[in-house]
Amino acid sequence: MPLPVRELIDGIAAAVRAGDDATIRALLIRLAPIADATALLLLRYRLGLSENPRAAGSSARPDEIR
């Protein structure tokens, strides 16, 4: 993954932790034209989001989640 993409993702994660909405928006605008699936998955990981609903604390079965 190109270094500028990683730096943007690092910046977004830091801004999320700091609760800095303006910086989050600005960095997402810069990331959008160059993001691919790998970059988005890395961002998801860095933000601590899980693809598995059970890992997020849900007791619903995956087929029940819409």
Backbone as a ProteinNet text record, in pm:
[ID]
protein_1_A
[PRIMARY]
MPLPVRELIDGIAAAVRAGDDATIRALLIRLAPIADATALLLLRYRLGLSENPRAAGSSARPDEIR
[TERTIARY]
85.6	0	90.6	57.5	139.2	143.3	258	277.7	175.2	142.4	42.5	-92.4	-131.5	-257.9	-247	-136.6	-116.8	-115.4	-51.3	-46.3	-185.3	-265.8	-403	-482.4	-468.2	-539.9	-494.9	-365.3	-314.5	-373.3	-380.2	-436.6	-583.9	-657.4	-800.8	-820.5	-744.4	-757.6	-725.5	-621.9	-585.8	-694.5	-750.6	-856	-982.4	-1012.5	-1128.5	-1107.3	-988.4	-959.6	-969.7	-930.1	-934	-1072.4	-1161.9	-1294.7	-1292.7	-1197.2	-1178.9	-1253.2	-1380.8	-1466	-1414.7	-1367.7	-1320.7	-1201.6	-1110	-993.5	-1034.5	-1126.7	-1175.8	-1231.7	-1319.5	-1379.7	-1274.2	-1180.6	-1076.8	-992.7	-956.2	-874.5	-953.2	-1080.1	-1162.8	-1179.8	-1192.8	-1203.4	-1076.2	-961.2	-833.9	-817.3	-869.5	-855	-948.1	-1067.1	-1170.1	-1123.4	-1055.5	-1018.9	-911.2	-837	-727.4	-749.8	-859.1	-885.1	-927.6	-876.9	-923.1	-973.1	-1012.5	-1068	-967.7	-841.4	-738.8	-726.9	-728.6	-719.2	-839.4	-957.5	-1077.5	-1078.5	-1028.3	-1019.2	-917.6	-806.4	-708.4	-768.3	-842.1	-907.2	-1004.6	-1081.8	-1177.3	-1103.5	-993.2	-913.5	-858.9	-802.1	-741.4	-844.8	-969.5	-1075.7	-1133.5	-1087	-1133	-1269.5	-1310.7	-1440.4	-1424	-1523.7	-1517	-1619.7	-1583.6	-1677.7	-1774.5	-1734.7	-1814.5	-1907.5	-2040	-2132.6	-2117.9	-2083.5	-2066.8	-1947.5	-1842.4	-1724.6	-1756.1	-1858.1	-1897.3	-1993.2	-2025.7	-2109.3	-2255.1	-2288.6	-2426.7	-2458.7	-2577.4	-2618.9	-2706	-2734.9	-2817.4	-2735.1	-2804.7	-2737.4	-2711.9	-2605.5	-2574.7	-2690.8	-2772.8	-2886.2	-2998.9	-2993.1	-3093.7	-3054.6	-2930.5	-2881.1	-2901.7	-2962.9	-2989.6	-2918
-117	0	123.9	221.2	342.9	416.6	472.7	544.2	655.7	736.9	842.5	787.6	670.9	611.1	569.9	506.1	466.3	587.9	695	816.5	876.5	876.3	926.9	841.1	710	619.6	640.5	655.5	684	814.2	915	1043.6	1035	958.2	940.5	870.8	765.1	692.1	783.5	864.2	956.7	1061.5	1111.5	1212.5	1154.7	1029.5	963.7	951.7	908	896.4	1032.3	1138	1273	1337.2	1276.6	1333.8	1459.7	1469.4	1588.2	1571.4	1606.4	1586.3	1656.3	1777.9	1854	1784.3	1734.9	1665.3	1532.5	1462.4	1335.7	1361.3	1461.7	1493.4	1529.1	1614.1	1658.2	1540.6	1451.3	1336.9	1237	1216.6	1127.1	1180.8	1311.8	1372.5	1345.4	1351.6	1324.7	1176.1	1088.8	944.6	890.6	945	889.8	863.6	957.2	930	822.9	791.2	695.6	566.1	555.9	437.2	320	203.7	80.3	-10.2	-131.2	-221.4	-248	-263.9	-290	-172.6	-50.7	67.9	77	49	56.9	-50.5	-168.8	-273.7	-236.5	-175.2	-130	-22.1	70.8	174.9	112.8	17.8	-50.7	-116.6	-183.1	-247.4	-144.7	-36.7	66.7	133.7	138	198.1	98.7	-25.1	-125.4	-181.1	-171.1	-224.3	-369.5	-448.3	-590.4	-624.3	-714.2	-761.3	-861.6	-923.5	-1024.5	-958.4	-965.3	-900.3	-952.2	-1078	-1132.8	-1070.1	-1038.3	-976.1	-835.1	-773.7	-638.9	-640.2	-760.7	-769.3	-797.2	-827	-856.3	-1001.2	-1024.1	-1162	-1215.2	-1132.1	-1173.4	-1261.2	-1356.5	-1438.3	-1352.1	-1381.5	-1301.2	-1287.6	-1394.2	-1385.9	-1297.9	-1258.8	-1171.2	-1022.3	-998	-860.6	-809.1	-694.7	-636.9	-507.4
0	0	0	-83.5	-89.2	44.5	73.9	200.6	221.1	119.5	143.8	192	141.9	185.6	331.8	367.8	507.1	599.2	555.1	637.9	656.4	551	563.2	662	651.4	741	885.5	905.6	1040.9	1094	1007.1	1046.7	1080.5	1002.6	1029.1	1162.8	1187.1	1313.9	1432.6	1419.5	1526.9	1548	1438.7	1448.4	1510.9	1479.8	1541.4	1691.5	1732.6	1876.7	1945.7	1874.6	1932.3	1921.3	1843.5	1824.4	1739	1647.7	1563.7	1431.1	1430.4	1313.2	1187.9	1202.5	1085.3	1019.5	1099.9	1044.6	982.7	1046.1	988.8	849.9	838.2	708.1	604.3	642.5	548.5	499.8	591.1	551.7	467.5	499.1	417.9	276.1	263	129.4	50	116.3	48.2	17.5	104.6	86	-22.6	-33.4	-122	-265.4	-331.7	-471.7	-489.5	-384.6	-399.9	-323.6	-250.6	-169.5	-256.6	-221.3	-282.6	-169.3	-202.1	-100.8	10.7	-24.5	76.4	173	118.9	204.5	297.1	245.7	328.3	436.7	404.2	505.8	614	573.8	671.7	761.4	702.1	781.6	881.1	834.3	922	1039.2	1010	1113.9	1212.7	1160	1245.6	1334.8	1289.4	1370.5	1470.8	1466	1561.8	1530	1404	1363.7	1323.1	1347.5	1314.8	1209.2	1121.7	1021	1082	1191.6	1257	1359.4	1339.2	1433.1	1576.3	1594.4	1729.2	1799.5	1724.5	1784.4	1832.3	1776.1	1815.3	1934.1	1985.6	2102.9	2073.3	1950	1914.5	1946	1997.2	2023.4	1909.8	1811.5	1698.8	1604.7	1541	1440.8	1318.5	1241.9	1122.9	1025.7	1011.9	919.6	972	1100.1	1158	1146.4	1113.4	1104.6	964	953.4	820.6	805.2
[MASK]
++++++++++++++++++++++++++++++++++++++++++++++++++++++++++++++++++

